[in-house]
Amino acid sequence: MRFGYRDVCLSHDAGPRHPERPDRLRAIRRALARQHSVTYADPDDATVEEVCAVHDDAYVDSVREFCEDGGGQWDPDTVAVETTWDAALASAGIARWAAHEALDGADGWDTPFSLGRPPGHHAVYDDAMGFCFFNNAAVAAQSALDRVDRVAIFDWDVHHGNGIQDIFYERGDVHYTSIHERGLYPGTGHPDEIGRDDGEGTTLNLPLPAGSGDVEYAYAVDEALRPALERFDPGLLLVSAGFDAHERDPISRMRVSSEGYAMLADRVRALSTDLDAPLAFVLEGGYGLESLAESVATVHEVFEGRDPVEPEGEVIEKARTVVGTAREHHGLGSK
């Protein structure tokens, strides 16, 4: 894979006890140094205009002023320092780069993966939250709409990406799917949240029960994500790739293995091929350094040619129910 990365993203530092810390990127880079066929790009920052295309102008100004004043505690979870502004513009720019690399034909070993931070999927139209200031995937999707009619975002972070949903909820040109742990922060992402007005039917939420793992995630992708995107027919598929559903992540109760992330990468690669939709990845969460780095490396290995192990076992009945309910809300039939 080809990874977008900027050292400036290390300069956003919320403190040694904060889970979203610079060591996340350092751990990923160390793991990738042991892999074959890894290349890096050094993308430009997103422009303020590109960020304001998905965020309120006054909010973007307030983030800049907050950082210029030295930063501080934006909310109980979300912390800025003076250089957070620079890191956030870089992170959004790397995500935009990944989208356009994919649209330019980068695939296979060159499939683009954006390694930026701070992450973005909790940042709503007019506020920061959940460690996020600018919504990187949303900036990438909006930028791509200059070239394609429809973009799909698949968010496999363990938390619901309420910010992506918020930004595109009333629009029909971006389809957002989230598989997340039910009841976890921020408490949004229920199956009956399907979009509104022009966006009705373009939001698909799959809040799986705690303890769900590889089998349940594969089932959700096969039985809900795939038919929904086959109907939507996107011109680009972006993956908001958080790795905090890992069985060793310290802040969730899900049971996805490192091999499970390889399986998910293989699933979305096959789906992008079938849809003839270019594919790009955007880093979101993942707070166990070893499990995060290992999982990103396994995703890379899939694009280098390794076939992941297909998960075995029975799907948790509560997970079947969630998928069935979501299918019914989207007119995909019961399951």
C-alpha positions as CSV (number, residue, x, y, z in Angstrom):
1,M,0.0,0.0,0.0
2,R,1.0,3.6,-0.3
3,F,0.6,5.5,2.9
4,G,0.1,9.2,3.3
5,Y,2.0,10.6,6.3
6,R,3.2,13.9,7.7
7,D,5.5,14.4,10.7
8,V,3.4,17.5,11.7
9,C,0.7,15.1,12.7
10,L,2.9,14.1,15.7
11,S,2.8,17.6,16.9
12,H,-0.8,17.4,18.1
13,D,-0.2,16.1,21.7
14,A,-3.0,16.0,24.2
15,G,-0.7,14.7,26.9
16,P,0.9,11.4,28.0
17,R,-2.3,10.0,29.6
18,H,-4.5,10.7,26.6
19,P,-5.3,7.7,24.5
20,E,-5.1,9.6,21.2
21,R,-1.4,10.2,21.3
22,P,1.5,10.6,18.8
23,D,2.8,7.1,19.7
24,R,-0.1,5.7,17.7
25,L,1.5,6.8,14.4
26,R,5.0,5.9,15.6
27,A,3.8,2.4,16.4
28,I,2.2,2.0,13.0
29,R,5.4,3.2,11.2
30,R,7.5,0.8,13.1
31,A,5.3,-2.1,12.1
32,L,5.2,-1.1,8.5
33,A,9.0,-0.8,8.5
34,R,9.0,-4.6,8.7
35,Q,6.7,-5.0,5.7
36,H,7.5,-5.3,2.0
37,S,6.1,-2.9,-0.7
38,V,5.3,0.0,1.7
39,T,5.8,3.4,0.2
40,Y,5.0,6.9,1.6
41,A,3.6,10.1,0.2
42,D,3.9,13.6,1.7
43,P,0.6,15.2,0.8
44,D,-0.3,18.9,1.0
45,D,-2.5,20.4,3.8
46,A,-6.2,20.7,3.2
47,T,-7.1,24.3,2.5
48,V,-9.4,26.2,4.9
49,E,-11.9,26.4,2.0
50,E,-11.9,22.6,1.7
51,V,-12.5,22.2,5.5
52,C,-15.2,24.8,5.4
53,A,-16.9,22.9,2.6
54,V,-18.0,20.4,5.4
55,H,-17.8,22.6,8.5
56,D,-19.3,25.9,9.6
57,D,-17.0,28.8,8.8
58,A,-17.3,30.3,12.3
59,Y,-16.4,27.0,13.9
60,V,-13.3,26.6,11.8
61,D,-12.3,30.2,12.8
62,S,-12.8,29.3,16.4
63,V,-10.5,26.3,16.2
64,R,-7.8,28.4,14.6
65,E,-8.2,31.1,17.3
66,F,-8.2,28.4,20.1
67,C,-5.0,27.0,18.9
68,E,-3.3,30.4,18.4
69,D,-4.2,31.1,22.0
70,G,-2.3,28.0,23.1
71,G,-5.1,25.5,23.0
72,G,-6.5,23.7,26.1
73,Q,-9.4,21.6,26.9
74,W,-12.1,22.0,24.2
75,D,-14.3,19.5,26.0
76,P,-13.5,16.7,28.6
77,D,-12.2,14.4,25.9
78,T,-10.9,16.7,23.2
79,V,-7.6,18.7,23.8
80,A,-5.7,21.1,21.5
81,V,-2.3,22.6,21.6
82,E,-0.9,25.4,19.5
83,T,0.2,23.1,16.7
84,T,-3.1,21.2,16.6
85,W,-4.3,23.6,13.8
86,D,-1.4,22.5,11.6
87,A,-1.8,18.8,12.4
88,A,-5.6,19.0,11.7
89,L,-5.1,20.6,8.3
90,A,-2.4,18.1,7.5
91,S,-4.6,15.2,8.6
92,A,-7.5,16.4,6.4
93,G,-5.1,16.9,3.5
94,I,-3.8,13.4,3.7
95,A,-7.3,12.0,3.7
96,R,-8.1,14.2,0.6
97,W,-4.9,12.9,-1.0
98,A,-6.0,9.3,-0.4
99,A,-9.3,9.9,-2.1
100,H,-7.8,11.5,-5.2
101,E,-5.0,8.9,-5.5
102,A,-7.7,6.2,-5.6
103,L,-9.7,8.2,-8.2
104,D,-6.4,8.6,-10.3
105,G,-6.2,4.8,-10.5
106,A,-4.0,3.8,-7.5
107,D,-4.9,0.3,-6.5
108,G,-3.4,-3.1,-5.6
109,W,0.0,-2.5,-4.0
110,D,-0.5,1.2,-4.4
111,T,-3.9,1.4,-2.7
112,P,-3.8,4.6,-0.6
113,F,-4.1,4.7,3.2
114,S,-4.1,8.0,5.0
115,L,-2.1,8.0,8.3
116,G,-3.2,11.3,9.8
117,R,-4.1,12.5,13.3
118,P,-6.1,13.9,15.0
119,P,-8.8,11.6,13.7
120,G,-12.0,13.0,12.3
121,H,-15.2,11.0,12.4
122,H,-16.7,12.5,15.5
123,A,-16.2,16.1,14.3
124,V,-19.7,17.4,13.5
125,Y,-20.6,20.4,11.2
126,D,-20.0,23.0,13.9
127,D,-18.1,21.4,16.8
128,A,-15.2,19.3,17.8
129,M,-15.7,16.2,20.0
130,G,-14.3,12.7,20.6
131,F,-10.6,13.6,20.0
132,C,-11.6,15.1,16.5
133,F,-11.4,18.6,15.2
134,F,-11.9,18.4,11.4
135,N,-13.8,15.5,9.8
136,N,-11.1,14.0,7.6
137,A,-13.2,11.5,5.8
138,A,-15.9,14.1,5.1
139,V,-13.3,16.5,3.7
140,A,-12.1,13.7,1.4
141,A,-15.6,12.7,0.3
142,Q,-16.6,16.3,-0.4
143,S,-13.5,16.9,-2.4
144,A,-14.0,13.7,-4.4
145,L,-17.5,14.9,-5.4
146,D,-15.9,17.3,-7.8
147,R,-15.0,14.1,-9.9
148,V,-17.7,11.5,-9.1
149,D,-21.5,11.7,-8.5
150,R,-21.6,9.6,-5.4
151,V,-19.2,8.5,-2.6
152,A,-19.7,5.8,0.0
153,I,-18.0,5.8,3.4
154,F,-17.7,2.6,5.4
155,D,-16.8,3.3,9.0
156,W,-15.5,0.2,10.9
157,D,-14.3,2.1,14.0
158,V,-15.8,0.7,17.2
159,H,-17.5,4.1,17.8
160,H,-20.2,5.5,15.7
161,G,-19.0,8.3,13.4
162,N,-21.7,10.7,14.4
163,G,-19.8,13.5,12.7
164,I,-19.8,11.9,9.2
165,Q,-23.5,11.1,9.7
166,D,-24.3,14.7,10.8
167,I,-22.6,16.3,7.9
168,F,-24.2,14.1,5.2
169,Y,-27.5,13.1,6.8
170,E,-29.7,15.2,4.5
171,R,-27.8,14.6,1.3
172,G,-28.2,11.9,-1.3
173,D,-24.7,11.9,-2.8
174,V,-22.8,10.3,0.2
175,H,-23.7,7.0,1.7
176,Y,-22.5,6.4,5.2
177,T,-22.4,2.9,6.8
178,S,-21.2,2.4,10.4
179,I,-20.5,-0.9,12.2
180,H,-20.0,0.0,15.9
181,E,-20.5,-1.2,19.4
182,R,-24.0,-0.6,20.7
183,G,-24.1,1.8,23.7
184,L,-20.6,3.0,23.3
185,Y,-19.6,6.7,22.9
186,P,-21.2,8.9,21.6
187,G,-24.5,6.9,21.9
188,T,-25.7,7.6,18.4
189,G,-26.1,5.3,15.4
190,H,-29.3,3.4,15.8
191,P,-30.7,1.3,12.9
192,D,-33.7,3.7,12.4
193,E,-31.3,6.6,11.7
194,I,-31.4,6.2,7.9
195,G,-31.0,9.8,6.7
196,R,-33.5,12.6,6.0
197,D,-34.9,14.4,3.0
198,D,-32.6,13.9,0.0
199,G,-30.5,11.7,2.3
200,E,-33.2,9.2,3.3
201,G,-31.8,5.7,2.8
202,T,-28.2,6.8,2.6
203,T,-27.3,6.2,6.3
204,L,-26.9,2.6,7.4
205,N,-26.2,1.9,11.1
206,L,-25.2,-1.5,12.5
207,P,-24.8,-1.2,16.3
208,L,-23.5,-4.7,17.1
209,P,-23.6,-6.1,20.6
210,A,-20.5,-6.1,22.8
211,G,-18.5,-9.3,22.3
212,S,-19.1,-9.3,18.5
213,G,-16.0,-10.4,16.5
214,D,-14.8,-11.5,13.1
215,V,-17.9,-13.7,12.4
216,E,-20.4,-10.9,13.2
217,Y,-18.4,-8.3,11.3
218,A,-18.2,-10.5,8.2
219,Y,-22.0,-11.2,8.5
220,A,-22.8,-7.4,8.7
221,V,-20.6,-6.6,5.7
222,D,-22.1,-9.5,3.6
223,E,-25.7,-9.0,4.5
224,A,-26.1,-5.3,5.0
225,L,-23.2,-3.2,3.6
226,R,-22.8,-5.1,0.3
227,P,-26.5,-5.0,-0.8
228,A,-26.8,-1.4,0.4
229,L,-23.8,-0.2,-1.7
230,E,-24.8,-2.3,-4.7
231,R,-28.0,-0.3,-4.7
232,F,-26.2,3.0,-4.1
233,D,-23.5,2.4,-6.8
234,P,-20.8,4.8,-5.5
235,G,-18.0,6.2,-7.7
236,L,-15.6,6.0,-4.7
237,L,-15.4,3.9,-1.5
238,L,-13.7,5.3,1.5
239,V,-13.0,3.3,4.6
240,S,-12.9,5.1,7.9
241,A,-10.5,2.6,9.4
242,G,-10.5,2.6,13.2
243,F,-9.0,-0.4,14.8
244,D,-10.5,0.0,18.3
245,A,-12.9,-3.0,17.9
246,H,-9.8,-5.1,18.3
247,E,-10.0,-7.8,21.0
248,R,-6.9,-6.2,22.7
249,D,-8.0,-2.6,22.5
250,P,-8.3,-1.0,25.9
251,I,-11.5,1.0,25.4
252,S,-14.0,-1.4,23.8
253,R,-15.5,-4.8,24.4
254,M,-15.5,-6.1,20.8
255,R,-13.6,-9.2,19.8
256,V,-12.2,-8.4,16.3
257,S,-8.8,-10.1,15.7
258,S,-5.9,-8.8,13.7
259,E,-6.8,-11.5,11.1
260,G,-10.4,-10.1,11.3
261,Y,-9.1,-6.8,10.0
262,A,-7.4,-8.6,7.2
263,M,-10.7,-10.2,6.4
264,L,-12.5,-6.9,6.4
265,A,-9.9,-5.4,4.1
266,D,-10.4,-8.3,1.7
267,R,-14.1,-7.9,1.8
268,V,-14.0,-4.2,1.0
269,R,-11.4,-4.8,-1.7
270,A,-13.7,-7.3,-3.4
271,L,-16.7,-5.0,-3.0
272,S,-14.8,-2.1,-4.5
273,T,-13.9,-4.3,-7.5
274,D,-17.5,-5.5,-8.0
275,L,-18.8,-1.9,-7.8
276,D,-16.0,-0.6,-10.0
277,A,-15.4,2.0,-7.2
278,P,-11.9,3.0,-6.3
279,L,-10.9,2.3,-2.7
280,A,-9.0,4.4,-0.1
281,F,-8.5,4.1,3.6
282,V,-8.5,6.9,6.3
283,L,-7.2,6.2,9.8
284,E,-9.6,6.8,12.7
285,G,-9.2,5.2,16.2
286,G,-7.3,2.4,17.7
287,Y,-5.7,2.8,21.1
288,G,-3.7,-0.3,21.9
289,L,-0.4,0.5,20.3
290,E,0.5,-3.1,19.5
291,S,-2.9,-4.2,18.3
292,L,-3.3,-1.0,16.2
293,A,0.1,-1.4,14.5
294,E,-0.4,-5.1,13.9
295,S,-3.9,-4.5,12.4
296,V,-2.7,-1.8,10.0
297,A,0.1,-4.2,8.9
298,T,-2.3,-7.0,8.3
299,V,-4.5,-4.7,6.1
300,H,-1.3,-3.9,4.1
301,E,-0.5,-7.6,3.8
302,V,-3.8,-8.2,2.1
303,F,-3.0,-5.7,-0.6
304,E,0.4,-7.4,-1.0
305,G,-1.3,-10.7,-1.8
306,R,-2.0,-12.6,1.4
307,D,-5.3,-14.3,1.6
308,P,-6.9,-13.9,5.1
309,V,-8.4,-16.7,7.0
310,E,-12.2,-16.9,6.7
311,P,-13.8,-16.7,10.2
312,E,-15.7,-19.6,11.5
313,G,-18.5,-20.0,14.1
314,E,-22.1,-19.0,14.7
315,V,-23.2,-15.4,14.5
316,I,-24.4,-14.0,17.8
317,E,-28.2,-13.9,17.7
318,K,-28.4,-10.3,18.8
319,A,-26.1,-9.4,15.9
320,R,-28.4,-11.2,13.5
321,T,-31.3,-9.2,14.9
322,V,-29.4,-5.9,14.4
323,V,-28.6,-6.7,10.8
324,G,-32.1,-7.9,10.1
325,T,-33.6,-4.7,11.6
326,A,-31.2,-2.5,9.5
327,R,-32.1,-4.4,6.4
328,E,-35.8,-3.8,7.0
329,H,-35.3,-0.1,7.6
330,H,-33.5,0.1,4.2
331,G,-36.0,-2.0,2.3
332,L,-33.5,-4.8,1.8
333,G,-35.8,-7.5,3.2
334,S,-35.7,-9.4,6.4
335,K,-32.7,-11.7,7.2
